[in-house]
Amino acid sequence: MAILEVKDLKKSFGDAEVLKGISFSLEEKNVLAIIGSSGSGKTTLLRCINMLETADSGSITVDGGVVFDGSNTDKLSAQQQRENQLKIGLVFQSFNLFPQYTALENVTLAAKIHAKSRPDFKKNRKAIFAEIDENGKALLRKVGLGEKMNNYPCELSGGQQQRVSIARAMALKPKILFFDEPTSALDPELTGEILKVIRDLAAEKMTMVIVTHEMSFAREAADRIIFMDNGVIEEEGTPEEVFDNPKSERTREFIAGYSD
């Protein structure tokens, strides 16, 4: 069964129709790369799935739970929204770390806030926070930042800050990890360290959706490719199908532009 199902998703900003009926699904433990020109709707699609934007119509289901249903005017309860949001982790283009907190504090902050709703929190506060801190340390070691846990964002390189943001996204143990152009704010020499972390996660069968302009990485790391153009899915398939045997003329033009 698909862990993510998007059906006929539409979104407009004023008169500009940005998503024109997007439908796709993703199987658990698979990596989906979404490619396309700037303005094709890739980031808006991710923001709608993550509920940072509200789609106009369509539906989104994550791990069997309805995240958005445009045909149902009844709002999800706050509890349902929280539960759905915990299934999703998002890594932004621009890190979005809190400058006043250390790397470890950035990673553990959301988990500590969420823990306060546990019925046993008052009784076991110290043990719960200690467990969250240990998990945060393990995640920072996982992304190669075991020595930088107590550093503040201003003391870290762009690549290190992005690795902190990846650890933070994993801290609540999401079912799916989303990346929105995770290397676009980095110098070319720092891009490799982020792609390595994502490759390692793919090898561990983490379910991921990655919006990227790194074509060779998409070909290598993804199980499925979606090429978006002008608010629609122009082509979808395996990396071999999309990159080596594209059916659409527009897809061929786009890929040729990257291989020149």
Secondary structure, DSSP 8 states (H G I E B T S, - for coil): -EEEEEEEEEEEETTEEEEEEEEEEEETT-EEEEE--TTSSHHHHHHHHTTSS--SEEEEEETTEEEEETT--S---HHHHHHHHTTEEEE-TT----TTS-HHHHHHHHHHHHHTTSTTHHHHHHHHHHHHHHHHHHHHHHTT-TT-TT--GGGS-HHHHHHHHHHHHHTT--SEEEEESTTTTS-HHHHHHHHHHHHHHHHTT--EEEE-S-HHHHHHH-SEEEEEETTEEEEEE-HIIIIIS-SSHHHHHHHHHHH-
